């Protein structure tokens, strides 16, 4: 029995499995269990940053959170974030984003535009992965963003 501790271990196992699938020949009679709709993505893990434990007033926290959420929305609407969301266990890894990008460097640049990362409250880890095509996934918002 394999025992994994925490989200990073699980995501690591998923990434290894997906990378192995990406290096496996395309679906054929020899490998019928390889999905036919795999696409490359970058998996970004939002982790505690250097300033994560620094004191912050409620007003500062709320203002930064609004900027963070607006940035995420802008990237979803631009088609860069296929999936994004927080993790609820309040551990070192705070959230995850599946990014559409041409390279790991581009994915890092996209993620590093987040105000939480720029403020040092969070940092980013980017890992290449292969997942089923996420083009059919739709993120919905209540209304147009406030400008």
MIDOSE-1310 file (N, C-alpha, C; in nm, 2 decimals, decimal comma, always signed):
residues 147
xxxx	+0,08/-0,12/+0,00/+0,00/+0,00/+0,00/+0,09/+0,12/+0,00; +0,06/+0,22/-0,08/+0,13/+0,34/-0,10/+0,07/+0,45/-0,01; +0,14/+0,51/+0,08/+0,09/+0,62/+0,17/+0,15/+0,75/+0,13; +0,07/+0,84/+0,09/+0,11/+0,98/+0,05/+0,07/+1,08/+0,16
xxxx	+0,15/+1,17/+0,19/+0,12/+1,28/+0,28/+0,10/+1,41/+0,21; -0,02/+1,47/+0,22/-0,05/+1,60/+0,17/-0,07/+1,61/+0,02; -0,12/+1,73/-0,01/-0,15/+1,76/-0,15/-0,02/+1,75/-0,24; +0,09/+1,80/-0,20/+0,21/+1,80/-0,29/+0,25/+1,65/-0,33
xxxx	+0,24/+1,56/-0,24/+0,27/+1,42/-0,27/+0,17/+1,37/-0,37; +0,04/+1,39/-0,35/-0,06/+1,34/-0,44/-0,04/+1,41/-0,58; -0,02/+1,54/-0,58/+0,00/+1,61/-0,71/+0,13/+1,56/-0,78; +0,23/+1,53/-0,70/+0,35/+1,47/-0,76/+0,33/+1,34/-0,82
xxxx	+0,25/+1,25/-0,76/+0,22/+1,12/-0,81/+0,13/+1,14/-0,94; +0,04/+1,23/-0,94/-0,04/+1,26/-1,06/+0,04/+1,31/-1,17; +0,14/+1,40/-1,14/+0,22/+1,46/-1,24/+0,31/+1,35/-1,30; +0,37/+1,26/-1,21/+0,45/+1,15/-1,26/+0,37/+1,06/-1,35
xxxx	+0,25/+1,03/-1,31/+0,17/+0,94/-1,39/+0,13/+1,01/-1,53; +0,10/+1,13/-1,52/+0,06/+1,20/-1,65/+0,18/+1,22/-1,74; +0,30/+1,25/-1,68/+0,42/+1,26/-1,76/+0,46/+1,13/-1,82; +0,44/+1,02/-1,75/+0,47/+0,89/-1,81/+0,37/+0,86/-1,92
xxxx	+0,24/+0,90/-1,90/+0,15/+0,89/-2,01/+0,18/+0,97/-2,13; +0,24/+1,09/-2,11/+0,28/+1,17/-2,22/+0,39/+1,11/-2,30; +0,48/+1,04/-2,23/+0,60/+0,98/-2,29/+0,56/+0,85/-2,35; +0,45/+0,79/-2,32/+0,40/+0,67/-2,37/+0,35/+0,69/-2,52
xxxx	+0,37/+0,60/-2,61/+0,32/+0,62/-2,74/+0,17/+0,65/-2,74; +0,12/+0,72/-2,84/-0,02/+0,76/-2,85/-0,11/+0,63/-2,84; -0,23/+0,65/-2,80/-0,32/+0,53/-2,79/-0,31/+0,44/-2,92; -0,31/+0,32/-2,89/-0,30/+0,22/-3,00/-0,35/+0,09/-2,94
xxxx	-0,34/-0,01/-3,03/-0,37/-0,15/-2,98/-0,28/-0,19/-2,86; -0,16/-0,14/-2,87/-0,06/-0,18/-2,76/-0,09/-0,11/-2,63; -0,15/+0,02/-2,63/-0,18/+0,10/-2,51/-0,32/+0,15/-2,52; -0,42/+0,07/-2,51/-0,56/+0,11/-2,53/-0,61/+0,19/-2,41
xxxx	-0,54/+0,20/-2,30/-0,58/+0,27/-2,18/-0,53/+0,41/-2,17; -0,45/+0,45/-2,27/-0,40/+0,59/-2,28/-0,52/+0,68/-2,34; -0,56/+0,78/-2,26/-0,67/+0,87/-2,32/-0,63/+0,93/-2,45; -0,72/+0,95/-2,54/-0,70/+1,00/-2,67/-0,70/+1,16/-2,67
xxxx	-0,74/+1,22/-2,57/-0,75/+1,37/-2,57/-0,66/+1,44/-2,47; -0,53/+1,39/-2,46/-0,44/+1,45/-2,37/-0,38/+1,58/-2,43; -0,36/+1,68/-2,34/-0,30/+1,81/-2,38/-0,20/+1,85/-2,28; -0,09/+1,92/-2,32/+0,00/+1,97/-2,22/-0,05/+2,10/-2,14
xxxx	-0,03/+2,10/-2,02/-0,07/+2,22/-1,93/+0,05/+2,24/-1,83; +0,04/+2,35/-1,76/+0,14/+2,37/-1,65/+0,05/+2,38/-1,52; +0,10/+2,30/-1,43/+0,03/+2,30/-1,30/+0,10/+2,39/-1,20; +0,03/+2,49/-1,16/+0,09/+2,59/-1,07/+0,04/+2,57/-0,93
xxxx	+0,13/+2,55/-0,84/+0,09/+2,54/-0,70/+0,12/+2,67/-0,63; +0,02/+2,73/-0,57/+0,04/+2,85/-0,49/+0,07/+2,81/-0,35; +0,19/+2,85/-0,31/+0,24/+2,81/-0,18/+0,26/+2,93/-0,09; +0,28/+2,91/+0,04/+0,31/+3,02/+0,13/+0,44/+3,09/+0,08
xxxx	+0,43/+3,22/+0,08/+0,54/+3,30/+0,04/+0,62/+3,35/+0,16; +0,73/+3,42/+0,13/+0,82/+3,47/+0,24/+0,75/+3,56/+0,34; +0,65/+3,63/+0,29/+0,57/+3,72/+0,38/+0,44/+3,67/+0,43; +0,42/+3,54/+0,41/+0,29/+3,48/+0,45/+0,25/+3,50/+0,59
xxxx	+0,34/+3,50/+0,68/+0,31/+3,51/+0,83/+0,32/+3,65/+0,88; +0,35/+3,75/+0,79/+0,36/+3,89/+0,84/+0,22/+3,94/+0,88; +0,22/+4,02/+0,98/+0,09/+4,08/+1,03/+0,03/+4,16/+0,91; -0,10/+4,16/+0,91/-0,17/+4,24/+0,80/-0,31/+4,28/+0,86
xxxx	-0,35/+4,41/+0,84/-0,48/+4,45/+0,89/-0,59/+4,39/+0,81; -0,71/+4,39/+0,86/-0,82/+4,34/+0,78/-0,84/+4,41/+0,65; -0,82/+4,54/+0,66/-0,83/+4,63/+0,54/-0,73/+4,59/+0,43; -0,60/+4,57/+0,48/-0,49/+4,53/+0,38/-0,52/+4,39/+0,33
xxxx	-0,56/+4,30/+0,41/-0,60/+4,17/+0,37/-0,71/+4,17/+0,26; -0,82/+4,24/+0,29/-0,93/+4,24/+0,20/-0,89/+4,31/+0,07; -0,81/+4,42/+0,07/-0,77/+4,48/-0,05/-0,69/+4,39/-0,14; -0,59/+4,32/-0,07/-0,51/+4,23/-0,15/-0,59/+4,11/-0,20
xxxx	-0,68/+4,06/-0,13/-0,76/+3,95/-0,17/-0,85/+3,99/-0,29; -0,90/+4,12/-0,29/-0,98/+4,16/-0,40/-0,89/+4,17/-0,53; -0,77/+4,22/-0,51/-0,68/+4,23/-0,63/-0,64/+4,09/-0,68; -0,62/+4,00/-0,59/-0,58/+3,86/-0,62/-0,70/+3,79/-0,70
xxxx	-0,82/+3,81/-0,65/-0,93/+3,75/-0,72/-0,96/+3,81/-0,85; -0,94/+3,94/-0,86/-0,96/+4,01/-0,99/-0,85/+3,97/-1,09; -0,73/+3,94/-1,04/-0,62/+3,89/-1,13/-0,66/+3,75/-1,18; -0,70/+3,67/-1,09/-0,74/+3,53/-1,13/-0,85/+3,54/-1,24
xxxx	-0,95/+3,62/-1,21/-1,06/+3,63/-1,31/-1,01/+3,68/-1,44; -0,92/+3,78/-1,44/-0,86/+3,83/-1,57/-0,79/+3,72/-1,65; -0,72/+3,63/-1,58/-0,65/+3,52/-1,64/-0,75/+3,41/-1,69; -0,86/+3,38/-1,62/-0,96/+3,29/-1,66/-1,02/+3,34/-1,79
xxxx	-1,06/+3,47/-1,79/-1,13/+3,53/-1,90/-1,04/+3,54/-2,02; -0,91/+3,55/-2,00/-0,81/+3,56/-2,11/-0,78/+3,42/-2,16; -0,83/+3,31/-2,10/-0,81/+3,18/-2,14/-0,68/+3,12/-2,09; -0,61/+3,18/-2,00/-0,48/+3,13/-1,95/-0,50/+3,03/-1,84
xxxx	-0,59/+3,06/-1,75/-0,62/+2,96/-1,64/-0,74/+2,87/-1,69; -0,71/+2,74/-1,70/-0,81/+2,65/-1,74/-0,90/+2,61/-1,61; -0,83/+2,60/-1,50/-0,89/+2,57/-1,37/-0,81/+2,64/-1,27; -0,87/+2,69/-1,16/-0,80/+2,76/-1,06/-0,89/+2,76/-0,93
xxxx	-0,82/+2,74/-0,82/-0,90/+2,75/-0,69/-0,81/+2,72/-0,57; -0,87/+2,76/-0,46/-0,79/+2,74/-0,33/-0,80/+2,59/-0,28; -0,70/+2,56/-0,20/-0,71/+2,43/-0,13/-0,75/+2,46/+0,01; -0,83/+2,37/+0,07/-0,89/+2,41/+0,20/-0,83/+2,35/+0,32
xxxx	-0,71/+2,29/+0,31/-0,65/+2,23/+0,43/-0,56/+2,33/+0,50; -0,54/+2,45/+0,45/-0,46/+2,55/+0,52/-0,32/+2,51/+0,55; -0,27/+2,43/+0,45/-0,13/+2,38/+0,47/-0,04/+2,47/+0,39; +0,08/+2,43/+0,36/+0,18/+2,50/+0,28/+0,13/+2,54/+0,14
xxxx	+0,06/+2,44/+0,08/+0,01/+2,47/-0,06/-0,13/+2,53/-0,04; -0,15/+2,65/-0,09/-0,27/+2,73/-0,07/-0,37/+2,72/-0,18; -0,32/+2,69/-0,31/-0,41/+2,68/-0,42/-0,34/+2,62/-0,54; -0,42/+2,60/-0,64/-0,37/+2,54/-0,76/-0,43/+2,61/-0,89
xxxx	-0,35/+2,62/-0,99/-0,40/+2,67/-1,12/-0,35/+2,58/-1,23; -0,43/+2,54/-1,32/-0,39/+2,47/-1,44/-0,38/+2,58/-1,55; -0,26/+2,60/-1,60/-0,23/+2,71/-1,69/-0,21/+2,66/-1,83; -0,27/+2,73/-1,93/-0,24/+2,71/-2,07/-0,13/+2,81/-2,11
xxxx	-0,01/+2,75/-2,15/+0,10/+2,84/-2,18/+0,19/+2,76/-2,28; +0,28/+2,83/-2,35/+0,37/+2,76/-2,45/+0,49/+2,71/-2,38; +0,52/+2,76/-2,26/+0,64/+2,71/-2,19/+0,62/+2,73/-2,04; +0,71/+2,67/-1,96/+0,71/+2,68/-1,82/+0,74/+2,83/-1,78
xxxx	+0,83/+2,89/-1,85/+0,86/+3,03/-1,83/+0,74/+3,12/-1,85; +0,66/+3,10/-1,95/+0,54/+3,18/-1,98/+0,44/+3,15/-1,86; +0,43/+3,03/-1,82/+0,33/+3,00/-1,71/+0,38/+3,07/-1,59; +0,51/+3,07/-1,56/+0,56/+3,14/-1,44/+0,53/+3,29/-1,45
xxxx	+0,55/+3,35/-1,57/+0,52/+3,49/-1,59/+0,37/+3,52/-1,56; +0,29/+3,44/-1,61/+0,14/+3,46/-1,59/+0,11/+3,45/-1,44; +0,16/+3,35/-1,37/+0,13/+3,33/-1,23/+0,19/+3,44/-1,15; +0,31/+3,48/-1,18/+0,38/+3,59/-1,11/+0,32/+3,72/-1,12
xxxx	+0,22/+3,74/-1,21/+0,15/+3,86/-1,21/+0,05/+3,88/-1,10; +0,02/+3,77/-1,03/-0,08/+3,78/-0,92/-0,03/+3,87/-0,81; -0,11/+3,96/-0,76/-0,08/+4,05/-0,65/-0,03/+3,98/-0,53; -0,09/+3,87/-0,49/-0,05/+3,79/-0,37/+0,10/+3,75/-0,39
xxxx	+0,14/+3,71/-0,50/+0,27/+3,67/-0,53/+0,37/+3,79/-0,53; +0,33/+3,89/-0,59/+0,41/+4,02/-0,59/+0,43/+4,07/-0,45; +0,33/+4,05/-0,36/+0,34/+4,10/-0,23/+0,42/+4,00/-0,14; +0,45/+3,89/-0,19/+0,53/+3,79/-0,11/+0,44/+3,71/-0,02
xxxx	+0,31/+3,72/-0,02/+0,22/+3,65/+0,06/+0,21/+3,50/+0,02; +0,23/+3,49/-0,12/+0,23/+3,35/-0,18/+0,35/+3,35/-0,27; +0,39/+3,23/-0,30/+0,49/+3,20/-0,41/+0,44/+3,10/-0,50; +0,50/+3,07/-0,61/+0,45/+2,98/-0,71/+0,55/+2,87/-0,74
xxxx	+0,50/+2,75/-0,76/+0,57/+2,64/-0,81/+0,50/+2,60/-0,94; +0,58/+2,58/-1,05/+0,52/+2,54/-1,18/+0,57/+2,41/-1,22; +0,48/+2,32/-1,26/+0,52/+2,19/-1,30/+0,45/+2,15/-1,43; +0,53/+2,10/-1,53/+0,46/+2,06/-1,66/+0,38/+1,93/-1,63
xxxx	+0,27/+1,92/-1,70/+0,18/+1,81/-1,69/+0,11/+1,78/-1,81; +0,04/+1,67/-1,82/-0,04/+1,63/-1,93/-0,18/+1,58/-1,87; -0,28/+1,65/-1,92/-0,42/+1,62/-1,87/-0,51/+1,60/-1,98; -0,63/+1,54/-1,96/-0,73/+1,54/-2,06/-0,76/+1,69/-2,10
xxxx	-0,80/+1,71/-2,22/-0,84/+1,84/-2,27/-0,94/+1,91/-2,18; -0,91/+2,03/-2,13/-0,99/+2,10/-2,04/-1,07/+2,21/-2,11; -1,07/+2,21/-2,24/-1,14/+2,32/-2,32/-1,29/+2,32/-2,29; -1,34/+2,21/-2,25/-1,49/+2,21/-2,22/-1,52/+2,26/-2,08
xxxx	-1,42/+2,29/-2,00/-1,44/+2,34/-1,86/-1,47/+2,49/-1,87; -1,58/+2,53/-1,80/-1,62/+2,67/-1,80/-1,63/+2,72/-1,66; -1,56/+2,84/-1,64/-1,57/+2,90/-1,51/-1,67/+3,02/-1,52; -1,77/+3,02/-1,43/-1,87/+3,12/-1,44/-1,86/+3,22/-1,33
xxxx	-1,89/+3,35/-1,36/-1,89/+3,46/-1,27/-2,03/+3,52/-1,26; -2,06/+3,58/-1,15/-2,20/+3,64/-1,13/-2,22/+3,76/-1,23; -2,13/+3,85/-1,24/-2,15/+3,96/-1,32/-2,02/+4,01/-1,38; -2,03/+4,12/-1,46/-1,91/+4,18/-1,52/-1,82/+4,23/-1,40
xxx	-1,69/+4,23/-1,42/-1,60/+4,28/-1,31/-1,62/+4,43/-1,30; -1,60/+4,48/-1,17/-1,60/+4,62/-1,14/-1,47/+4,68/-1,19; -1,48/+4,79/-1,25/-1,36/+4,86/-1,31/-1,33/+4,99/-1,23
